[in-house]
Amino acid sequence: MRFIISGKNLEVTDSMRKAVTEKLGKLERYFTPETTVHVTMSVEKERQKIEVTIPLKGNVIRSEQVSNDMYVSIDLVEEVIERQLRKYKQKLVDRHQDGSFKKEFLENETEPTDEIRIVRTKQFDIKPMYPEDACVQMELLGHTFFVFLNAENEQVSVVYKRKGGTYGLIEPEF
């Protein structure tokens, strides 16, 4: 695995870099050597945050953890990613999205305000996929909703997580 480690409002020390490569290096047993792991560490007030993104063929595995200590955040993020991998292993195999995995593995709340402010804009490639695949991608990202191009009807749709562990699908009506 190749690590790309960066810091935001923080200088990444050698000991931090070593802790990330040692802790996340445990995930090597799941991935091929060509897999790239993007790690961003940041400090906001007293919050020590680490974001880990692992782009894979057709999917992205992502986790973000915050604590008062960066080393605790590193431990937490590794546990979450490992849990995600174990949870979704069979779904990834069933959908033949196992190209980046080793064969051994496969055998913030804001205060309400009166004015509406858009504080962040995201752009991403939108690929055709089935709603079930979109649910898997949403879970891998750790999000509660996911926008995708529905391969069944070629319309932009949204899947979302409902209370009770079920999923919903929003489709446009014409």
Secondary structure in CASP SS format (residue, H / E / C, confidence):
PFRMAT SS
TARGET T0000
AUTHOR 0000-0000-0000
METHOD secondary structure of the structure
MODEL  1
M C 1.00
R E 1.00
F E 1.00
I E 1.00
I E 1.00
S E 1.00
G E 1.00
K E 1.00
N C 1.00
L C 1.00
E C 1.00
V C 1.00
T C 1.00
D H 1.00
S H 1.00
M H 1.00
R H 1.00
K H 1.00
A H 1.00
V H 1.00
T H 1.00
E H 1.00
K H 1.00
L H 1.00
G H 1.00
K H 1.00
L H 1.00
E H 1.00
R H 1.00
Y C 1.00
F E 1.00
T C 1.00
P C 1.00
E C 1.00
T C 1.00
T E 1.00
V E 1.00
H E 1.00
V E 1.00
T E 1.00
M E 1.00
S E 1.00
V E 1.00
E E 1.00
K C 1.00
E C 1.00
R E 1.00
Q E 1.00
K E 1.00
I E 1.00
E E 1.00
V E 1.00
T E 1.00
I E 1.00
P E 1.00
L E 1.00
K C 1.00
G C 1.00
N E 1.00
V E 1.00
I E 1.00
R E 1.00
S E 1.00
E E 1.00
Q E 1.00
V E 1.00
S E 1.00
N C 1.00
D C 1.00
M H 1.00
Y H 1.00
V H 1.00
S H 1.00
I H 1.00
D H 1.00
L H 1.00
V H 1.00
E H 1.00
E H 1.00
V H 1.00
I H 1.00
E H 1.00
R H 1.00
Q H 1.00
L H 1.00
R H 1.00
K H 1.00
Y H 1.00
K H 1.00
Q H 1.00
K H 1.00
L H 1.00
V H 1.00
D H 1.00
R C 1.00
H C 1.00
Q C 1.00
D C 1.00
G C 1.00
S C 1.00
F E 1.00
K C 1.00
K H 1.00
E H 1.00
F H 1.00
L H 1.00
E C 1.00
N C 1.00
E C 1.00
T C 1.00
E C 1.00
P C 1.00
T C 1.00
D C 1.00
E C 1.00
I C 1.00
R C 1.00
I C 1.00
V C 1.00
R C 1.00
T C 1.00
K C 1.00
Q C 1.00
F C 1.00
D C 1.00
I C 1.00
K C 1.00
P E 1.00
M E 1.00
Y C 1.00
P H 1.00
E H 1.00
D H 1.00
A H 1.00
C H 1.00
V H 1.00
Q H 1.00
M H 1.00
E H 1.00
L H 1.00
L H 1.00
G C 1.00
H C 1.00
T C 1.00
F E 1.00
F E 1.00
V E 1.00
F E 1.00
L E 1.00
N E 1.00
A C 1.00
E C 1.00
N C 1.00
E C 1.00
Q C 1.00
V E 1.00
S E 1.00
V E 1.00
V E 1.00
Y E 1.00
K E 1.00
R C 1.00
K C 1.00
G C 1.00
G C 1.00
T C 1.00
Y E 1.00
G E 1.00
L E 1.00
I E 1.00
E C 1.00
P C 1.00
E C 1.00
F C 1.00
END
